Amino acid sequence: MGRTGIFVAMRGGVVTSLGGRSHWRSADEVRRAAQAENIAVSDFVVRTLP
């Protein structure tokens, strides 16, 4: 993932899916997906860039 520049959601240290997706193009998209499933998100966001 380090070279793709995607955002993922992690739960318990493992990549998880939200709404049937496992990666997004922006942090805002991940936040919206989590909100749609009533899942609290951390303010700590990691972007997977080299």
mmCIF entry with sequence, helices, sheets and N, C-alpha, C, O atoms, coordinates in Angstrom:
data_MODEL
# 
_entry.id   MODEL 
# 
_entity.id                         1 
_entity.type                       polymer 
_entity.pdbx_number_of_molecules   1 
# 
_entity_poly.entity_id                      1 
_entity_poly.type                           'polypeptide(L)' 
_entity_poly.nstd_linkage                   no 
_entity_poly.nstd_monomer                   no 
_entity_poly.pdbx_seq_one_letter_code       MGRTGIFVAMRGGVVTSLGGRSHWRSADEVRRAAQAENIAVSDFVVRTLP 
_entity_poly.pdbx_seq_one_letter_code_can   MGRTGIFVAMRGGVVTSLGGRSHWRSADEVRRAAQAENIAVSDFVVRTLP 
_entity_poly.pdbx_strand_id                 A 
# 
loop_
_entity_poly_seq.entity_id 
_entity_poly_seq.num 
_entity_poly_seq.mon_id 
_entity_poly_seq.hetero 
1 1  MET n 
1 2  GLY n 
1 3  ARG n 
1 4  THR n 
1 5  GLY n 
1 6  ILE n 
1 7  PHE n 
1 8  VAL n 
1 9  ALA n 
1 10 MET n 
1 11 ARG n 
1 12 GLY n 
1 13 GLY n 
1 14 VAL n 
1 15 VAL n 
1 16 THR n 
1 17 SER n 
1 18 LEU n 
1 19 GLY n 
1 20 GLY n 
1 21 ARG n 
1 22 SER n 
1 23 HIS n 
1 24 TRP n 
1 25 ARG n 
1 26 SER n 
1 27 ALA n 
1 28 ASP n 
1 29 GLU n 
1 30 VAL n 
1 31 ARG n 
1 32 ARG n 
1 33 ALA n 
1 34 ALA n 
1 35 GLN n 
1 36 ALA n 
1 37 GLU n 
1 38 ASN n 
1 39 ILE n 
1 40 ALA n 
1 41 VAL n 
1 42 SER n 
1 43 ASP n 
1 44 PHE n 
1 45 VAL n 
1 46 VAL n 
1 47 ARG n 
1 48 THR n 
1 49 LEU n 
1 50 PRO n 
# 
_struct_asym.id          A 
_struct_asym.entity_id   1 
# 
_struct_conf.conf_type_id            HELX_P 
_struct_conf.id                      HELX_P1 
_struct_conf.pdbx_PDB_helix_id       AA1 
_struct_conf.beg_label_comp_id       ALA 
_struct_conf.beg_label_asym_id       A 
_struct_conf.beg_label_seq_id        27 
_struct_conf.pdbx_beg_PDB_ins_code   ? 
_struct_conf.end_label_comp_id       ALA 
_struct_conf.end_label_asym_id       A 
_struct_conf.end_label_seq_id        36 
_struct_conf.pdbx_end_PDB_ins_code   ? 
_struct_conf.beg_auth_comp_id        ALA 
_struct_conf.beg_auth_asym_id        A 
_struct_conf.beg_auth_seq_id         27 
_struct_conf.end_auth_comp_id        ALA 
_struct_conf.end_auth_asym_id        A 
_struct_conf.end_auth_seq_id         36 
_struct_conf.pdbx_PDB_helix_class    1 
_struct_conf.details                 ? 
_struct_conf.pdbx_PDB_helix_length   10 
# 
_struct_conf_type.id          HELX_P 
_struct_conf_type.criteria    ? 
_struct_conf_type.reference   ? 
# 
_struct_sheet.id               AA1 
_struct_sheet.type             ? 
_struct_sheet.number_strands   2 
_struct_sheet.details          ? 
# 
_struct_sheet_order.sheet_id     AA1 
_struct_sheet_order.range_id_1   1 
_struct_sheet_order.range_id_2   2 
_struct_sheet_order.offset       ? 
_struct_sheet_order.sense        anti-parallel 
# 
loop_
_struct_sheet_range.sheet_id 
_struct_sheet_range.id 
_struct_sheet_range.beg_label_comp_id 
_struct_sheet_range.beg_label_asym_id 
_struct_sheet_range.beg_label_seq_id 
_struct_sheet_range.pdbx_beg_PDB_ins_code 
_struct_sheet_range.end_label_comp_id 
_struct_sheet_range.end_label_asym_id 
_struct_sheet_range.end_label_seq_id 
_struct_sheet_range.pdbx_end_PDB_ins_code 
_struct_sheet_range.beg_auth_comp_id 
_struct_sheet_range.beg_auth_asym_id 
_struct_sheet_range.beg_auth_seq_id 
_struct_sheet_range.end_auth_comp_id 
_struct_sheet_range.end_auth_asym_id 
_struct_sheet_range.end_auth_seq_id 
AA1 1 ALA A 9  ? ARG A 11 ? ALA A 9  ARG A 11 
AA1 2 VAL A 14 ? THR A 16 ? VAL A 14 THR A 16 
# 
loop_
_atom_site.group_PDB 
_atom_site.id 
_atom_site.type_symbol 
_atom_site.label_atom_id 
_atom_site.label_alt_id 
_atom_site.label_comp_id 
_atom_site.label_asym_id 
_atom_site.label_entity_id 
_atom_site.label_seq_id 
_atom_site.pdbx_PDB_ins_code 
_atom_site.Cartn_x 
_atom_site.Cartn_y 
_atom_site.Cartn_z 
_atom_site.occupancy 
_atom_site.B_iso_or_equiv 
_atom_site.pdbx_formal_charge 
_atom_site.auth_seq_id 
_atom_site.auth_comp_id 
_atom_site.auth_asym_id 
_atom_site.auth_atom_id 
_atom_site.pdbx_PDB_model_num 
ATOM 1   N N  . MET A 1 1  ? 0.809   -1.197 0.000  1.00 0.00 ? 1  MET A N  1 
ATOM 2   C CA . MET A 1 1  ? 0.000   0.000  0.000  1.00 0.00 ? 1  MET A CA 1 
ATOM 3   C C  . MET A 1 1  ? 0.852   1.260  0.000  1.00 0.00 ? 1  MET A C  1 
ATOM 4   O O  . MET A 1 1  ? 0.381   2.321  -0.409 1.00 0.00 ? 1  MET A O  1 
ATOM 5   N N  . GLY A 1 2  ? 2.071   1.164  0.442  1.00 0.00 ? 2  GLY A N  1 
ATOM 6   C CA . GLY A 1 2  ? 2.917   2.334  0.565  1.00 0.00 ? 2  GLY A CA 1 
ATOM 7   C C  . GLY A 1 2  ? 3.117   3.103  -0.719 1.00 0.00 ? 2  GLY A C  1 
ATOM 8   O O  . GLY A 1 2  ? 3.373   4.306  -0.671 1.00 0.00 ? 2  GLY A O  1 
ATOM 9   N N  . ARG A 1 3  ? 3.011   2.469  -1.844 1.00 0.00 ? 3  ARG A N  1 
ATOM 10  C CA . ARG A 1 3  ? 3.238   3.156  -3.122 1.00 0.00 ? 3  ARG A CA 1 
ATOM 11  C C  . ARG A 1 3  ? 1.951   3.576  -3.809 1.00 0.00 ? 3  ARG A C  1 
ATOM 12  O O  . ARG A 1 3  ? 1.996   4.236  -4.847 1.00 0.00 ? 3  ARG A O  1 
ATOM 13  N N  . THR A 1 4  ? 0.814   3.211  -3.256 1.00 0.00 ? 4  THR A N  1 
ATOM 14  C CA . THR A 1 4  ? -0.448  3.489  -3.945 1.00 0.00 ? 4  THR A CA 1 
ATOM 15  C C  . THR A 1 4  ? -1.099  4.794  -3.542 1.00 0.00 ? 4  THR A C  1 
ATOM 16  O O  . THR A 1 4  ? -1.889  5.340  -4.312 1.00 0.00 ? 4  THR A O  1 
ATOM 17  N N  . GLY A 1 5  ? -0.792  5.325  -2.340 1.00 0.00 ? 5  GLY A N  1 
ATOM 18  C CA . GLY A 1 5  ? -1.390  6.575  -1.893 1.00 0.00 ? 5  GLY A CA 1 
ATOM 19  C C  . GLY A 1 5  ? -2.863  6.438  -1.543 1.00 0.00 ? 5  GLY A C  1 
ATOM 20  O O  . GLY A 1 5  ? -3.627  7.386  -1.728 1.00 0.00 ? 5  GLY A O  1 
ATOM 21  N N  . ILE A 1 6  ? -3.276  5.289  -1.047 1.00 0.00 ? 6  ILE A N  1 
ATOM 22  C CA . ILE A 1 6  ? -4.670  5.085  -0.678 1.00 0.00 ? 6  ILE A CA 1 
ATOM 23  C C  . ILE A 1 6  ? -4.848  5.223  0.828  1.00 0.00 ? 6  ILE A C  1 
ATOM 24  O O  . ILE A 1 6  ? -3.880  5.200  1.588  1.00 0.00 ? 6  ILE A O  1 
ATOM 25  N N  . PHE A 1 7  ? -6.091  5.367  1.241  1.00 0.00 ? 7  PHE A N  1 
ATOM 26  C CA . PHE A 1 7  ? -6.446  5.419  2.648  1.00 0.00 ? 7  PHE A CA 1 
ATOM 27  C C  . PHE A 1 7  ? -7.220  4.157  2.988  1.00 0.00 ? 7  PHE A C  1 
ATOM 28  O O  . PHE A 1 7  ? -8.039  3.686  2.199  1.00 0.00 ? 7  PHE A O  1 
ATOM 29  N N  . VAL A 1 8  ? -6.952  3.612  4.176  1.00 0.00 ? 8  VAL A N  1 
ATOM 30  C CA . VAL A 1 8  ? -7.640  2.406  4.629  1.00 0.00 ? 8  VAL A CA 1 
ATOM 31  C C  . VAL A 1 8  ? -8.201  2.646  6.025  1.00 0.00 ? 8  VAL A C  1 
ATOM 32  O O  . VAL A 1 8  ? -7.802  3.586  6.712  1.00 0.00 ? 8  VAL A O  1 
ATOM 33  N N  . ALA A 1 9  ? -9.124  1.792  6.433  1.00 0.00 ? 9  ALA A N  1 
ATOM 34  C CA . ALA A 1 9  ? -9.643  1.798  7.800  1.00 0.00 ? 9  ALA A CA 1 
ATOM 35  C C  . ALA A 1 9  ? -9.056  0.589  8.509  1.00 0.00 ? 9  ALA A C  1 
ATOM 36  O O  . ALA A 1 9  ? -9.019  -0.516 7.968  1.00 0.00 ? 9  ALA A O  1 
ATOM 37  N N  . MET A 1 10 ? -8.598  0.826  9.734  1.00 0.00 ? 10 MET A N  1 
ATOM 38  C CA . MET A 1 10 ? -8.036  -0.283 10.505 1.00 0.00 ? 10 MET A CA 1 
ATOM 39  C C  . MET A 1 10 ? -8.836  -0.428 11.794 1.00 0.00 ? 10 MET A C  1 
ATOM 40  O O  . MET A 1 10 ? -9.239  0.554  12.417 1.00 0.00 ? 10 MET A O  1 
ATOM 41  N N  . ARG A 1 11 ? -9.048  -1.670 12.165 1.00 0.00 ? 11 ARG A N  1 
ATOM 42  C CA . ARG A 1 11 ? -9.748  -1.982 13.409 1.00 0.00 ? 11 ARG A CA 1 
ATOM 43  C C  . ARG A 1 11 ? -8.984  -3.103 14.086 1.00 0.00 ? 11 ARG A C  1 
ATOM 44  O O  . ARG A 1 11 ? -8.826  -4.190 13.530 1.00 0.00 ? 11 ARG A O  1 
ATOM 45  N N  . GLY A 1 12 ? -8.508  -2.824 15.301 1.00 0.00 ? 12 GLY A N  1 
ATOM 46  C CA . GLY A 1 12 ? -7.712  -3.823 16.003 1.00 0.00 ? 12 GLY A CA 1 
ATOM 47  C C  . GLY A 1 12 ? -6.399  -4.131 15.312 1.00 0.00 ? 12 GLY A C  1 
ATOM 48  O O  . GLY A 1 12 ? -5.884  -5.243 15.426 1.00 0.00 ? 12 GLY A O  1 
ATOM 49  N N  . GLY A 1 13 ? -5.842  -3.148 14.588 1.00 0.00 ? 13 GLY A N  1 
ATOM 50  C CA . GLY A 1 13 ? -4.575  -3.337 13.902 1.00 0.00 ? 13 GLY A CA 1 
ATOM 51  C C  . GLY A 1 13 ? -4.660  -4.070 12.577 1.00 0.00 ? 13 GLY A C  1 
ATOM 52  O O  . GLY A 1 13 ? -3.638  -4.408 11.980 1.00 0.00 ? 13 GLY A O  1 
ATOM 53  N N  . VAL A 1 14 ? -5.889  -4.315 12.112 1.00 0.00 ? 14 VAL A N  1 
ATOM 54  C CA . VAL A 1 14 ? -6.106  -5.059 10.865 1.00 0.00 ? 14 VAL A CA 1 
ATOM 55  C C  . VAL A 1 14 ? -6.931  -4.198 9.906  1.00 0.00 ? 14 VAL A C  1 
ATOM 56  O O  . VAL A 1 14 ? -7.884  -3.542 10.324 1.00 0.00 ? 14 VAL A O  1 
ATOM 57  N N  . VAL A 1 15 ? -6.568  -4.203 8.637  1.00 0.00 ? 15 VAL A N  1 
ATOM 58  C CA . VAL A 1 15 ? -7.357  -3.478 7.636  1.00 0.00 ? 15 VAL A CA 1 
ATOM 59  C C  . VAL A 1 15 ? -8.765  -4.072 7.617  1.00 0.00 ? 15 VAL A C  1 
ATOM 60  O O  . VAL A 1 15 ? -8.940  -5.289 7.557  1.00 0.00 ? 15 VAL A O  1 
ATOM 61  N N  . THR A 1 16 ? -9.754  -3.197 7.668  1.00 0.00 ? 16 THR A N  1 
ATOM 62  C CA . THR A 1 16 ? -11.144 -3.641 7.695  1.00 0.00 ? 16 THR A CA 1 
ATOM 63  C C  . THR A 1 16 ? -11.927 -2.981 6.567  1.00 0.00 ? 16 THR A C  1 
ATOM 64  O O  . THR A 1 16 ? -11.455 -2.020 5.960  1.00 0.00 ? 16 THR A O  1 
ATOM 65  N N  . SER A 1 17 ? -13.101 -3.485 6.291  1.00 0.00 ? 17 SER A N  1 
ATOM 66  C CA . SER A 1 17 ? -13.925 -2.889 5.243  1.00 0.00 ? 17 SER A CA 1 
ATOM 67  C C  . SER A 1 17 ? -15.090 -2.142 5.872  1.00 0.00 ? 17 SER A C  1 
ATOM 68  O O  . SER A 1 17 ? -15.586 -2.504 6.939  1.00 0.00 ? 17 SER A O  1 
ATOM 69  N N  . LEU A 1 18 ? -15.507 -1.103 5.188  1.00 0.00 ? 18 LEU A N  1 
ATOM 70  C CA . LEU A 1 18 ? -16.662 -0.303 5.584  1.00 0.00 ? 18 LEU A CA 1 
ATOM 71  C C  . LEU A 1 18 ? -17.559 -0.186 4.365  1.00 0.00 ? 18 LEU A C  1 
ATOM 72  O O  . LEU A 1 18 ? -17.128 0.286  3.313  1.00 0.00 ? 18 LEU A O  1 
ATOM 73  N N  . GLY A 1 19 ? -18.784 -0.607 4.503  1.00 0.00 ? 19 GLY A N  1 
ATOM 74  C CA . GLY A 1 19 ? -19.700 -0.518 3.370  1.00 0.00 ? 19 GLY A CA 1 
ATOM 75  C C  . GLY A 1 19 ? -19.237 -1.330 2.181  1.00 0.00 ? 19 GLY A C  1 
ATOM 76  O O  . GLY A 1 19 ? -19.538 -0.987 1.038  1.00 0.00 ? 19 GLY A O  1 
ATOM 77  N N  . GLY A 1 20 ? -18.505 -2.412 2.437  1.00 0.00 ? 20 GLY A N  1 
ATOM 78  C CA . GLY A 1 20 ? -18.041 -3.275 1.358  1.00 0.00 ? 20 GLY A CA 1 
ATOM 79  C C  . GLY A 1 20 ? -16.760 -2.816 0.675  1.00 0.00 ? 20 GLY A C  1 
ATOM 80  O O  . GLY A 1 20 ? -16.310 -3.446 -0.282 1.00 0.00 ? 20 GLY A O  1 
ATOM 81  N N  . ARG A 1 21 ? -16.165 -1.721 1.157  1.00 0.00 ? 21 ARG A N  1 
ATOM 82  C CA . ARG A 1 21 ? -14.908 -1.218 0.574  1.00 0.00 ? 21 ARG A CA 1 
ATOM 83  C C  . ARG A 1 21 ? -13.781 -1.359 1.580  1.00 0.00 ? 21 ARG A C  1 
ATOM 84  O O  . ARG A 1 21 ? -14.001 -1.336 2.790  1.00 0.00 ? 21 ARG A O  1 
ATOM 85  N N  . SER A 1 22 ? -12.569 -1.507 1.061  1.00 0.00 ? 22 SER A N  1 
ATOM 86  C CA . SER A 1 22 ? -11.411 -1.623 1.941  1.00 0.00 ? 22 SER A CA 1 
ATOM 87  C C  . SER A 1 22 ? -10.387 -0.512 1.736  1.00 0.00 ? 22 SER A C  1 
ATOM 88  O O  . SER A 1 22 ? -9.403  -0.444 2.473  1.00 0.00 ? 22 SER A O  1 
ATOM 89  N N  . HIS A 1 23 ? -10.599 0.357  0.752  1.00 0.00 ? 23 HIS A N  1 
ATOM 90  C CA . HIS A 1 23 ? -9.679  1.480  0.551  1.00 0.00 ? 23 HIS A CA 1 
ATOM 91  C C  . HIS A 1 23 ? -10.404 2.642  -0.126 1.00 0.00 ? 23 HIS A C  1 
ATOM 92  O O  . HIS A 1 23 ? -11.400 2.459  -0.825 1.00 0.00 ? 23 HIS A O  1 
ATOM 93  N N  . TRP A 1 24 ? -9.865  3.855  0.107  1.00 0.00 ? 24 TRP A N  1 
ATOM 94  C CA . TRP A 1 24 ? -10.479 5.082  -0.388 1.00 0.00 ? 24 TRP A CA 1 
ATOM 95  C C  . TRP A 1 24 ? -9.396  6.018  -0.887 1.00 0.00 ? 24 TRP A C  1 
ATOM 96  O O  . TRP A 1 24 ? -8.218  5.835  -0.580 1.00 0.00 ? 24 TRP A O  1 
ATOM 97  N N  . ARG A 1 25 ? -9.792  7.016  -1.650 1.00 0.00 ? 25 ARG A N  1 
ATOM 98  C CA . ARG A 1 25 ? -8.828  7.975  -2.208 1.00 0.00 ? 25 ARG A CA 1 
ATOM 99  C C  . ARG A 1 25 ? -8.532  9.141  -1.285 1.00 0.00 ? 25 ARG A C  1 
ATOM 100 O O  . ARG A 1 25 ? -7.547  9.850  -1.488 1.00 0.00 ? 25 ARG A O  1 
ATOM 101 N N  . SER A 1 26 ? -9.378  9.358  -0.258 1.00 0.00 ? 26 SER A N  1 
ATOM 102 C CA . SER A 1 26 ? -9.138  10.469 0.663  1.00 0.00 ? 26 SER A CA 1 
ATOM 103 C C  . SER A 1 26 ? -9.575  10.107 2.075  1.00 0.00 ? 26 SER A C  1 
ATOM 104 O O  . SER A 1 26 ? -10.378 9.197  2.281  1.00 0.00 ? 26 SER A O  1 
ATOM 105 N N  . ALA A 1 27 ? -9.035  10.836 3.039  1.00 0.00 ? 27 ALA A N  1 
ATOM 106 C CA . ALA A 1 27 ? -9.415  10.628 4.435  1.00 0.00 ? 27 ALA A CA 1 
ATOM 107 C C  . ALA A 1 27 ? -10.885 10.975 4.644  1.00 0.00 ? 27 ALA A C  1 
ATOM 108 O O  . ALA A 1 27 ? -11.571 10.327 5.434  1.00 0.00 ? 27 ALA A O  1 
ATOM 109 N N  . ASP A 1 28 ? -11.369 11.991 3.942  1.00 0.00 ? 28 ASP A N  1 
ATOM 110 C CA . ASP A 1 28 ? -12.783 12.370 4.068  1.00 0.00 ? 28 ASP A CA 1 
ATOM 111 C C  . ASP A 1 28 ? -13.708 11.238 3.636  1.00 0.00 ? 28 ASP A C  1 
ATOM 112 O O  . ASP A 1 28 ? -14.752 11.021 4.252  1.00 0.00 ? 28 ASP A O  1 
ATOM 113 N N  . GLU A 1 29 ? -13.335 10.521 2.586  1.00 0.00 ? 29 GLU A N  1 
ATOM 114 C CA . GLU A 1 29 ? -14.156 9.388  2.137  1.00 0.00 ? 29 GLU A CA 1 
ATOM 115 C C  . GLU A 1 29 ? -14.210 8.297  3.206  1.00 0.00 ? 29 GLU A C  1 
ATOM 116 O O  . GLU A 1 29 ? -15.261 7.694  3.423  1.00 0.00 ? 29 GLU A O  1 
ATOM 117 N N  . VAL A 1 30 ? -13.088 8.042  3.872  1.00 0.00 ? 30 VAL A N  1 
ATOM 118 C CA . VAL A 1 30 ? -13.062 7.036  4.939  1.00 0.00 ? 30 VAL A CA 1 
ATOM 119 C C  . VAL A 1 30 ? -13.960 7.490  6.083  1.00 0.00 ? 30 VAL A C  1 
ATOM 120 O O  . VAL A 1 30 ? -14.741 6.703  6.617  1.00 0.00 ? 30 VAL A O  1 
ATOM 121 N N  . ARG A 1 31 ? -13.847 8.763  6.456  1.00 0.00 ? 31 ARG A N  1 
ATOM 122 C CA . ARG A 1 31 ? -14.680 9.286  7.551  1.00 0.00 ? 31 ARG A CA 1 
ATOM 123 C C  . ARG A 1 31 ? -16.168 9.164  7.234  1.00 0.00 ? 31 ARG A C  1 
ATOM 124 O O  . ARG A 1 31 ? -16.958 8.773  8.093  1.00 0.00 ? 31 ARG A O  1 
ATOM 125 N N  . ARG A 1 32 ? -16.544 9.495  6.020  1.00 0.00 ? 32 ARG A N  1 
ATOM 126 C CA . ARG A 1 32 ? -17.971 9.381  5.628  1.00 0.00 ? 32 ARG A CA 1 
ATOM 127 C C  . ARG A 1 32 ? -18.438 7.927  5.678  1.00 0.00 ? 32 ARG A C  1 
ATOM 128 O O  . ARG A 1 32 ? -19.555 7.649  6.114  1.00 0.00 ? 32 ARG A O  1 
ATOM 129 N N  . ALA A 1 33 ? -17.594 7.006  5.236  1.00 0.00 ? 33 ALA A N  1 
ATOM 130 C CA . ALA A 1 33 ? -17.954 5.585  5.272  1.00 0.00 ? 33 ALA A CA 1 
ATOM 131 C C  . ALA A 1 33 ? -18.134 5.113  6.716  1.00 0.00 ? 33 ALA A C  1 
ATOM 132 O O  . ALA A 1 33 ? -19.054 4.351  7.011  1.00 0.00 ? 33 ALA A O  1 
ATOM 133 N N  . ALA A 1 34 ? -17.268 5.560  7.601  1.00 0.00 ? 34 ALA A N  1 
ATOM 134 C CA . ALA A 1 34 ? -17.379 5.188  9.009  1.00 0.00 ? 34 ALA A CA 1 
ATOM 135 C C  . ALA A 1 34 ? -18.631 5.798  9.633  1.00 0.00 ? 34 ALA A C  1 
ATOM 136 O O  . ALA A 1 34 ? -19.334 5.134  10.395 1.00 0.00 ? 34 ALA A O  1 
ATOM 137 N N  . GLN A 1 35 ? -18.909 7.055  9.312  1.00 0.00 ? 35 GLN A N  1 
ATOM 138 C CA . GLN A 1 35 ? -20.115 7.701  9.841  1.00 0.00 ? 35 GLN A CA 1 
ATOM 139 C C  . GLN A 1 35 ? -21.373 6.981  9.369  1.00 0.00 ? 35 GLN A C  1 
ATOM 140 O O  . GLN A 1 35 ? -22.333 6.847  10.127 1.00 0.00 ? 35 GLN A O  1 
ATOM 141 N N  . ALA A 1 36 ? -21.371 6.521  8.129  1.00 0.00 ? 36 ALA A N  1 
ATOM 142 C CA . ALA A 1 36 ? -22.533 5.815  7.581  1.00 0.00 ? 36 ALA A CA 1 
ATOM 143 C C  . ALA A 1 36 ? -22.803 4.516  8.339  1.00 0.00 ? 36 ALA A C  1 
ATOM 144 O O  . ALA A 1 36 ? -23.935 4.035  8.369  1.00 0.00 ? 36 ALA A O  1 
ATOM 145 N N  . GLU A 1 37 ? -21.756 3.949  8.954  1.00 0.00 ? 37 GLU A N  1 
ATOM 146 C CA . GLU A 1 37 ? -21.908 2.709  9.713  1.00 0.00 ? 37 GLU A CA 1 
ATOM 147 C C  . GLU A 1 37 ? -21.876 2.961  11.217 1.00 0.00 ? 37 GLU A C  1 
ATOM 148 O O  . GLU A 1 37 ? -21.747 2.027  12.008 1.00 0.00 ? 37 GLU A O  1 
ATOM 149 N N  . ASN A 1 38 ? -21.995 4.249  11.610 1.00 0.00 ? 38 ASN A N  1 
ATOM 150 C CA . ASN A 1 38 ? -21.983 4.645  13.026 1.00 0.00 ? 38 ASN A CA 1 
ATOM 151 C C  . ASN A 1 38 ? -20.761 4.139  13.772 1.00 0.00 ? 38 ASN A C  1 
ATOM 152 O O  . ASN A 1 38 ? -20.864 3.656  14.900 1.00 0.00 ? 38 ASN A O  1 
ATOM 153 N N  . ILE A 1 39 ? -19.596 4.253  13.131 1.00 0.00 ? 39 ILE A N  1 
ATOM 154 C CA . ILE A 1 39 ? -18.332 3.846  13.733 1.00 0.00 ? 39 ILE A CA 1 
ATOM 155 C C  . ILE A 1 39 ? -17.519 5.102  14.033 1.00 0.00 ? 39 ILE A C  1 
ATOM 156 O O  . ILE A 1 39 ? -17.294 5.937  13.157 1.00 0.00 ? 39 ILE A O  1 
ATOM 157 N N  . ALA A 1 40 ? -17.088 5.219  15.272 1.00 0.00 ? 40 ALA A N  1 
ATOM 158 C CA . ALA A 1 40 ? -16.261 6.364  15.659 1.00 0.00 ? 40 ALA A CA 1 
ATOM 159 C C  . ALA A 1 40 ? -14.895 6.246  14.991 1.00 0.00 ? 40 ALA A C  1 
ATOM 160 O O  . ALA A 1 40 ? -14.359 5.148  14.843 1.00 0.00 ? 40 ALA A O  1 
ATOM 161 N N  . VAL A 1 41 ? -14.343 7.377  14.595 1.00 0.00 ? 41 VAL A N  1 
ATOM 162 C CA . VAL A 1 41 ? -13.020 7.374  13.971 1.00 0.00 ? 41 VAL A CA 1 
ATOM 163 C C  . VAL A 1 41 ? -12.039 8.132  14.850 1.00 0.00 ? 41 VAL A C  1 
ATOM 164 O O  . VAL A 1 41 ? -12.419 9.016  15.617 1.00 0.00 ? 41 VAL A O  1 
ATOM 165 N N  . SER A 1 42 ? -10.787 7.772  14.724 1.00 0.00 ? 42 SER A N  1 
ATOM 166 C CA . SER A 1 42 ? -9.709  8.434  15.439 1.00 0.00 ? 42 SER A CA 1 
ATOM 167 C C  . SER A 1 42 ? -9.314  9.693  14.680 1.00 0.00 ? 42 SER A C  1 
ATOM 168 O O  . SER A 1 42 ? -9.562  9.811  13.480 1.00 0.00 ? 42 SER A O  1 
ATOM 169 N N  . ASP A 1 43 ? -8.699  10.628 15.388 1.00 0.00 ? 43 ASP A N  1 
ATOM 170 C CA . ASP A 1 43 ? -8.185  11.812 14.705 1.00 0.00 ? 43 ASP A CA 1 
ATOM 171 C C  . ASP A 1 43 ? -6.793  11.557 14.158 1.00 0.00 ? 43 ASP A C  1 
ATOM 172 O O  . ASP A 1 43 ? -6.174  12.459 13.592 1.00 0.00 ? 43 ASP A O  1 
ATOM 173 N N  . PHE A 1 44 ? -6.292  10.339 14.319 1.00 0.00 ? 44 PHE A N  1 
ATOM 174 C CA . PHE A 1 44 ? -4.975  9.954  13.821 1.00 0.00 ? 44 PHE A CA 1 
ATOM 175 C C  . PHE A 1 44 ? -5.167  9.261  12.468 1.00 0.00 ? 44 PHE A C  1 
ATOM 176 O O  . PHE A 1 44 ? -5.684  8.146  12.396 1.00 0.00 ? 44 PHE A O  1 
ATOM 177 N N  . VAL A 1 45 ? -4.746  9.934  11.414 1.00 0.00 ? 45 VAL A N  1 
ATOM 178 C CA . VAL A 1 45 ? -4.911  9.391  10.058 1.00 0.00 ? 45 VAL A CA 1 
ATOM 179 C C  . VAL A 1 45 ? -3.543  9.153  9.478  1.00 0.00 ? 45 VAL A C  1 
ATOM 180 O O  . VAL A 1 45 ? -2.657  10.000 9.594  1.00 0.00 ? 45 VAL A O  1 
ATOM 181 N N  . VAL A 1 46 ? -3.359  8.000  8.852  1.00 0.00 ? 46 VAL A N  1 
ATOM 182 C CA . VAL A 1 46 ? -2.090  7.645  8.220  1.00 0.00 ? 46 VAL A CA 1 
ATOM 183 C C  . VAL A 1 46 ? -2.301  7.561  6.725  1.00 0.00 ? 46 VAL A C  1 
ATOM 184 O O  . VAL A 1 46 ? -3.182  6.838  6.259  1.00 0.00 ? 46 VAL A O  1 
ATOM 185 N N  . ARG A 1 47 ? -1.510  8.287  5.976  1.00 0.00 ? 47 ARG A N  1 
ATOM 186 C CA . ARG A 1 47 ? -1.576  8.212  4.526  1.00 0.00 ? 47 ARG A CA 1 
ATOM 187 C C  . ARG A 1 47 ? -0.435  7.325  4.051  1.00 0.00 ? 47 ARG A C  1 
ATOM 188 O O  . ARG A 1 47 ? 0.711   7.509  4.461  1.00 0.00 ? 47 ARG A O  1 
ATOM 189 N N  . THR A 1 48 ? -0.738  6.384  3.208  1.00 0.00 ? 48 THR A N  1 
ATOM 190 C CA . THR A 1 48 ? 0.256   5.394  2.772  1.00 0.00 ? 48 THR A CA 1 
ATOM 191 C C  . THR A 1 48 ? 1.003   5.867  1.529  1.00 0.00 ? 48 THR A C  1 
ATOM 192 O O  . THR A 1 48 ? 0.727   5.416  0.417  1.00 0.00 ? 48 THR A O  1 
ATOM 193 N N  . LEU A 1 49 ? 1.931   6.761  1.724  1.00 0.00 ? 49 LEU A N  1 
ATOM 194 C CA . LEU A 1 49 ? 2.786   7.245  0.635  1.00 0.00 ? 49 LEU A CA 1 
ATOM 195 C C  . LEU A 1 49 ? 4.218   6.786  0.892  1.00 0.00 ? 49 LEU A C  1 
ATOM 196 O O  . LEU A 1 49 ? 4.613   6.589  2.040  1.00 0.00 ? 49 LEU A O  1 
ATOM 197 N N  . PRO A 1 50 ? 4.993   6.617  -0.176 1.00 0.00 ? 50 PRO A N  1 
ATOM 198 C CA . PRO A 1 50 ? 6.397   6.202  0.016  1.00 0.00 ? 50 PRO A CA 1 
ATOM 199 C C  . PRO A 1 50 ? 7.224   7.258  0.745  1.00 0.00 ? 50 PRO A C  1 
ATOM 200 O O  . PRO A 1 50 ? 8.415   7.055  0.979  1.00 0.00 ? 50 PRO A O  1 
# 
